[in-house]
């Protein structure tokens, strides 16, 4: 019997209310080490709101979020900021790309490595050996990430000049630079053509194994979701209506009625 995977993040009945309107109600999940999970549902179902709670952008009105950090320490993260969660090992991308457009590709990744630096202002001011070693280490990490994401040849280009698909890759590279344990991807395939989508699928599989990640993604491309996810959660009107394997979700009557419709047979 295979060893049971350990939990990375658990959400227990988290809800959030905006001005008397419940956007997400009693959402629960248990994300395991190395899993690749999909969160799907109609527009306005509450998917990005869930991401915002898990990543510290929003504080749940009720319920509890628990995260096992890089050192295995159990943390209750309800009131942690995105920066605090990032230091613990939670990284995310956004539905709308958020790059430093006027910076180079390499500098976009380097900025995300900031919390791993080991120098102090004194080292930097006097250009001490520790500063030079740290600079070399940062350069090596940037080059490694860009190579994995197949962006090495673009390292000196401005981020704004990259094609759309490569901007998506750069955003993922920047998220990986923070050395996450949990990676949240908000519609990573949005706007991509079929070839770019397939390259993205292969890349996500690669980085999950290479960096030993747990990945939770939101996506509307059902073929992409069904081909990459081990487990899928379906959200509708702020509530989970189904959870299971891609095959189970594809044939679930409630999911077909609420979301998949005629797409079910094409997934």
matplotlib code that plots the C-alpha trace (Angstrom):
import matplotlib.pyplot as plt

x = [0.0, 1.4, 2.1, -0.7, 0.1, 0.5, -1.7, -0.3, -3.3, -6.7, -9.7, -12.4, -15.8, -14.5, -17.0, -16.8, -19.5, -19.4, -22.1, -24.5, -23.9, -22.3, -19.8, -18.4, -20.2, -18.6, -15.8, -13.6, -10.7, -7.7, -4.7, -2.1, 1.6, 2.3, -1.4, -2.6, -6.2, -8.6, -11.2, -13.9, -17.3, -19.3, -18.2, -19.1, -19.1, -16.6, -13.4, -11.1, -12.6, -11.5, -8.0, -8.0, -8.8, -6.2, -3.5, -4.2, -5.8, -9.1, -9.7, -12.5, -15.5, -15.7, -13.9, -10.2, -7.3, -4.4, -1.1, 1.9, 5.0, 8.3, 9.5, 6.4, 5.1, 1.4, 0.1, -3.3, -3.3, -6.7, -5.2, -1.8, -1.0, 0.0, 3.7, 3.6, 2.1, 4.6, 7.4, 5.8, 5.6, 2.3, 2.7, 0.1, -0.5, -3.4, -6.1, -4.8, -1.1, 0.8, 4.4, 6.8, 6.5, 9.3, 11.8, 13.6, 12.5, 15.5, 14.8, 11.1, 12.4, 15.2, 12.8, 10.8, 14.0, 14.4, 13.1, 15.8, 18.7, 21.3, 23.0, 22.5, 22.8, 26.4, 27.3, 25.7, 27.1, 30.7, 30.3, 31.7, 32.4, 29.1, 27.3, 29.2, 28.5, 24.8, 24.7, 26.2, 23.7, 20.8, 22.0, 22.2, 18.7, 17.3, 19.1, 17.8, 14.2, 14.3, 15.8, 13.0, 10.4, 12.2, 12.7, 16.5, 16.8, 14.4, 16.1, 17.2, 14.0, 11.4, 8.5, 6.0, 7.6, 7.0, 4.2, 1.1, 2.0, 5.5, 4.2, 2.1, 5.3, 7.2, 4.5, 4.8, 8.6, 8.3, 6.0, 8.4, 11.3, 9.8, 10.4, 6.7, 5.3, 1.8, 1.3, -2.1, -2.6, -5.6, -6.6, -3.1, -4.3, -6.6, -6.0, -3.7, -4.0, -4.1, -0.3, 0.5, -2.0, -0.4, 3.0, 1.6, 0.2, 3.6, 5.4, 3.1, 3.6, 7.4, 7.5, 5.3, 7.8, 10.9, 9.9, 7.8, 4.8, 1.2, -0.8, -4.3, -5.6, -8.6, -9.4, -12.3, -10.6, -12.2, -10.1, -7.0, -8.4, -9.5, -6.1, -4.0, -5.8, -6.0, -8.9, -11.4, -13.7, -16.7, -18.0, -21.4, -23.0, -20.2, -20.7, -19.0, -21.5, -19.1, -15.6, -13.9, -11.7, -12.0, -14.1, -16.5, -16.9, -17.5, -20.4, -21.9, -25.4, -25.2, -22.0, -23.4, -26.5, -24.6, -21.6, -20.4, -23.7, -23.0, -19.2, -19.3, -18.9, -16.1, -13.9]
y = [0.0, 3.4, 5.9, 8.4, 11.9, 14.5, 17.6, 20.9, 23.1, 22.6, 24.9, 24.1, 25.7, 29.1, 31.7, 35.3, 38.0, 41.3, 43.8, 41.1, 39.0, 35.6, 35.2, 31.8, 29.6, 26.8, 26.0, 23.1, 21.3, 19.2, 19.7, 16.9, 16.9, 16.7, 16.9, 18.8, 19.9, 21.9, 24.3, 24.9, 26.5, 29.2, 32.8, 34.4, 31.1, 32.4, 30.6, 33.7, 34.7, 31.3, 31.9, 35.3, 33.8, 31.0, 33.5, 36.2, 38.8, 38.4, 37.3, 34.8, 35.9, 32.5, 29.1, 28.3, 27.9, 25.7, 25.5, 23.2, 25.4, 24.4, 23.3, 21.2, 23.7, 24.0, 27.6, 29.0, 31.5, 33.3, 36.7, 36.4, 38.8, 37.7, 38.6, 36.5, 33.6, 33.9, 33.6, 30.5, 28.8, 29.9, 31.5, 32.5, 33.9, 36.1, 36.0, 39.3, 39.2, 41.3, 41.7, 44.6, 45.5, 48.0, 45.6, 42.8, 39.2, 38.3, 41.2, 40.2, 36.8, 38.4, 40.6, 37.5, 36.1, 38.9, 37.0, 34.4, 36.8, 36.4, 39.8, 42.9, 46.6, 46.7, 43.9, 45.7, 49.1, 47.9, 45.2, 42.6, 39.0, 37.8, 40.2, 39.0, 35.4, 36.2, 38.0, 35.0, 32.7, 34.9, 34.9, 31.1, 30.8, 33.2, 31.3, 28.0, 29.1, 30.8, 27.6, 25.4, 27.8, 28.0, 31.8, 31.9, 33.6, 36.3, 37.1, 40.6, 41.6, 43.9, 41.9, 44.0, 42.9, 39.2, 37.4, 36.7, 33.0, 33.9, 36.5, 33.8, 31.6, 34.5, 35.0, 31.4, 31.6, 34.6, 32.6, 29.7, 32.0, 32.4, 28.7, 27.7, 24.6, 25.4, 27.1, 28.7, 29.3, 31.5, 30.7, 30.0, 29.0, 32.0, 33.5, 30.8, 28.9, 25.1, 24.7, 27.1, 25.4, 22.0, 23.5, 24.9, 21.6, 19.9, 22.7, 22.5, 18.7, 19.4, 22.0, 20.0, 17.2, 19.3, 21.5, 18.9, 21.2, 21.0, 22.9, 24.2, 25.8, 27.6, 27.2, 27.4, 25.3, 21.9, 19.8, 21.3, 20.6, 17.1, 16.2, 17.6, 17.4, 14.3, 15.7, 18.5, 20.6, 22.3, 25.5, 27.1, 30.1, 30.0, 26.4, 23.1, 21.0, 18.1, 16.8, 13.8, 12.5, 14.0, 11.0, 11.4, 15.2, 14.8, 12.5, 14.2, 15.4, 18.4, 19.6, 19.1, 21.0, 23.9, 24.2, 21.7, 21.4, 20.3, 20.5, 17.4, 15.0, 17.0, 17.2]
z = [0.0, -0.9, 1.9, 2.5, 1.4, 4.1, 4.1, 2.9, 3.4, 4.9, 4.7, 7.2, 6.5, 5.4, 4.4, 3.4, 3.5, 1.6, 2.7, 3.8, 0.6, 1.1, -1.7, -0.4, 2.1, 4.1, 1.7, 2.8, 1.2, 2.1, -0.3, -0.1, -0.9, -4.6, -5.7, -8.7, -8.0, -10.1, -8.9, -11.6, -11.8, -13.7, -13.8, -10.4, -8.6, -6.1, -7.3, -7.3, -3.9, -2.6, -3.9, -2.3, 1.1, 0.7, -0.3, 2.3, 0.1, 1.9, 5.5, 5.9, 7.9, 9.5, 9.4, 9.6, 7.1, 8.2, 6.3, 6.9, 6.2, 4.6, 8.1, 8.7, 11.3, 11.5, 10.9, 11.1, 8.3, 8.4, 9.3, 7.5, 4.8, 1.3, 2.0, 5.2, 3.4, 0.6, 3.2, 4.6, 1.1, -0.6, -4.1, -6.6, -10.1, -11.1, -13.7, -15.0, -15.6, -13.0, -14.2, -13.8, -17.4, -17.6, -16.0, -17.9, -17.7, -15.5, -13.1, -12.7, -11.4, -9.4, -7.5, -6.3, -4.9, -2.4, 0.6, 0.1, 0.2, 3.1, 2.9, 5.1, 4.1, 5.4, 3.0, 0.1, 0.9, 1.1, -1.6, 0.8, -0.3, 1.1, -1.1, -4.2, -3.4, -2.9, -6.2, -8.0, -6.3, -7.3, -10.9, -10.9, -9.5, -12.1, -14.9, -13.6, -13.5, -16.9, -18.4, -16.9, -18.3, -21.6, -21.3, -21.2, -24.6, -23.5, -20.1, -21.2, -22.9, -21.2, -19.8, -21.7, -25.1, -24.5, -26.3, -24.2, -23.6, -22.5, -20.1, -18.5, -18.2, -16.7, -14.0, -13.1, -13.0, -10.6, -8.4, -8.3, -7.4, -3.9, -3.3, -2.7, -1.2, -2.6, -5.9, -6.8, -10.5, -11.4, -15.0, -16.3, -19.8, -20.3, -23.8, -25.0, -28.3, -28.3, -28.8, -26.0, -23.7, -24.3, -23.6, -20.4, -19.4, -19.9, -18.0, -15.0, -14.8, -15.0, -12.3, -10.0, -10.1, -10.2, -7.2, -5.4, -5.4, -4.6, -7.3, -7.1, -10.3, -11.5, -15.2, -17.7, -20.4, -19.5, -21.7, -20.0, -16.6, -17.3, -18.8, -16.0, -12.7, -10.4, -8.4, -9.2, -6.9, -8.5, -7.0, -7.8, -6.1, -3.5, -2.5, -3.4, -5.4, -6.3, -5.8, -7.4, -10.2, -13.7, -14.8, -11.9, -12.4, -16.1, -15.5, -12.5, -13.3, -10.9, -12.6, -16.1, -15.2, -13.4, -15.6, -18.2, -20.2, -23.7, -23.1, -20.9, -23.8, -25.4, -22.3]

ax = plt.figure().add_subplot(projection="3d")
ax.plot(x, y, z, "-o")
ax.set_aspect("equal")
plt.show()
